[in-house]
Amino acid sequence: MTGPADFNTAVVEEFRANRGVVGGPFEGRTVLLLHTTGARSGAPRLSPLVYVSVAGRMLIMAAYAGAARDPAWAHNLRGRPRARIEVGADSYDVTARELSRDERDEVYPDVVAQAPNFAGYQARTDRVIPIFELTRADQA
């Protein structure tokens, strides 16, 4: 593998071959595949992401490993909040909603309790890492 695209391709292949279970840096974590539409391009995009459940809510964090900017998928969801996810062997449409700063700050301790590496990502950047809630489209 030579870069992030190759890494993501390998994770997607492993995810699909093992009904949502992956190893490496994602071992033991809950992982989903997020299908978004490019906000400007309209092109389909696919991102493997760790998610957590807090009070029955499915949350994804736009950590980008603590980079100075948000990942492209966050920008895509802001422009086009309808998406599709694969979780385990299931696949369904979702609506994404970025949590307000107060909501984000309220759930962040629970997020870090489940996925401690996100505390390190937040420490690496000056930006506040956004958190998005995914709601099944037929329940939105």
C-alpha positions as CSV (number, residue, x, y, z in Angstrom):
1,M,0.0,0.0,0.0
2,T,1.3,3.4,-0.9
3,G,-1.3,5.9,0.5
4,P,-4.6,6.6,2.2
5,A,-6.6,5.5,-0.9
6,D,-4.9,2.1,-0.9
7,F,-5.4,1.8,2.9
8,N,-9.1,2.6,2.6
9,T,-9.5,0.1,-0.3
10,A,-7.9,-2.6,1.8
11,V,-10.1,-1.8,4.8
12,V,-13.3,-1.9,2.6
13,E,-12.3,-5.2,1.1
14,E,-11.6,-6.7,4.6
15,F,-14.9,-5.2,5.9
16,R,-16.9,-6.8,3.1
17,A,-15.1,-10.1,3.3
18,N,-15.7,-10.4,7.1
19,R,-19.2,-8.9,7.4
20,G,-18.0,-5.7,9.0
21,V,-15.1,-7.0,11.1
22,V,-11.7,-5.5,10.4
23,G,-8.3,-5.7,12.0
24,G,-5.3,-3.4,12.1
25,P,-5.9,0.0,13.6
26,F,-9.7,-0.8,13.5
27,E,-9.5,-4.1,15.4
28,G,-12.1,-4.3,18.2
29,R,-13.8,-1.1,17.0
30,T,-17.2,-0.7,15.4
31,V,-16.7,0.2,11.8
32,L,-19.1,1.3,9.0
33,L,-18.7,2.2,5.4
34,L,-20.0,5.7,4.6
35,H,-21.2,6.3,1.1
36,T,-21.4,10.1,0.4
37,T,-21.9,12.2,-2.7
38,G,-19.2,14.8,-3.4
39,A,-20.6,18.2,-2.4
40,R,-19.1,19.9,-5.5
41,S,-18.4,17.0,-7.9
42,G,-21.5,14.9,-7.3
43,A,-19.3,11.9,-7.5
44,P,-19.8,8.9,-5.2
45,R,-17.3,8.7,-2.3
46,L,-16.6,5.8,0.1
47,S,-15.0,6.1,3.6
48,P,-14.5,3.5,6.2
49,L,-15.1,5.0,9.6
50,V,-15.2,4.1,13.3
51,Y,-18.6,4.8,14.9
52,V,-19.8,4.8,18.4
53,S,-23.3,4.5,19.9
54,V,-24.2,7.0,22.7
55,A,-27.7,6.8,24.2
56,G,-28.9,4.9,21.1
57,R,-27.4,7.4,18.7
58,M,-25.0,6.4,16.0
59,L,-22.1,8.9,15.9
60,I,-19.2,9.5,13.6
61,M,-16.3,11.8,14.3
62,A,-14.6,14.0,11.7
63,A,-11.3,13.5,13.4
64,Y,-9.1,13.0,10.3
65,A,-6.4,11.8,12.7
66,G,-6.1,15.3,14.2
67,A,-5.4,17.1,10.9
68,A,-5.8,20.8,10.7
69,R,-8.9,20.5,8.5
70,D,-12.0,18.4,8.4
71,P,-12.1,15.3,6.2
72,A,-13.8,15.6,2.8
73,W,-16.7,13.3,3.9
74,A,-17.7,15.9,6.6
75,H,-17.8,18.6,3.9
76,N,-19.8,16.3,1.7
77,L,-22.4,15.6,4.5
78,R,-22.8,19.3,5.2
79,G,-23.7,19.8,1.5
80,R,-25.6,16.6,1.0
81,P,-26.8,15.1,4.3
82,R,-28.4,12.0,2.7
83,A,-25.9,9.1,2.6
84,R,-25.8,5.3,2.7
85,I,-24.0,3.2,5.2
86,E,-22.9,-0.4,5.4
87,V,-22.8,-1.9,8.9
88,G,-21.9,-5.5,9.3
89,A,-23.9,-7.2,6.5
90,D,-26.6,-4.5,6.4
91,S,-26.8,-1.5,4.2
92,Y,-29.3,1.4,4.5
93,D,-29.8,5.0,3.8
94,V,-29.2,7.6,6.6
95,T,-29.6,11.3,7.2
96,A,-26.6,13.0,8.8
97,R,-26.8,15.9,11.2
98,E,-23.8,17.7,12.6
99,L,-24.2,18.1,16.3
100,S,-24.2,21.7,17.7
101,R,-21.2,22.6,19.8
102,D,-23.2,22.1,23.0
103,E,-24.4,18.7,21.9
104,R,-21.0,17.7,20.7
105,D,-19.4,18.7,24.0
106,E,-22.0,16.8,25.9
107,V,-21.4,13.5,24.1
108,Y,-17.6,13.8,23.6
109,P,-16.7,12.2,27.0
110,D,-18.8,9.2,26.0
111,V,-17.2,9.1,22.6
112,V,-13.7,9.1,24.1
113,A,-14.6,6.4,26.6
114,Q,-15.5,4.1,23.7
115,A,-12.8,5.3,21.3
116,P,-9.9,6.8,23.4
117,N,-7.8,7.6,20.3
118,F,-10.1,10.4,19.5
119,A,-8.8,12.3,22.6
120,G,-5.4,12.2,21.0
121,Y,-6.7,13.4,17.7
122,Q,-8.4,16.4,19.4
123,A,-5.2,17.2,21.2
124,R,-3.3,17.3,17.9
125,T,-5.4,20.0,16.4
126,D,-6.7,23.5,17.2
127,R,-10.1,22.8,15.5
128,V,-13.0,21.4,17.3
129,I,-13.5,17.9,15.9
130,P,-17.1,17.8,14.6
131,I,-19.4,14.9,15.4
132,F,-22.3,13.8,13.2
133,E,-25.3,11.8,14.1
134,L,-26.5,9.3,11.5
135,T,-30.3,8.5,11.6
136,R,-31.8,5.7,9.5
137,A,-33.6,7.5,6.7
138,D,-36.9,5.6,7.3
139,Q,-36.8,6.8,10.9
140,A,-35.8,10.4,10.2
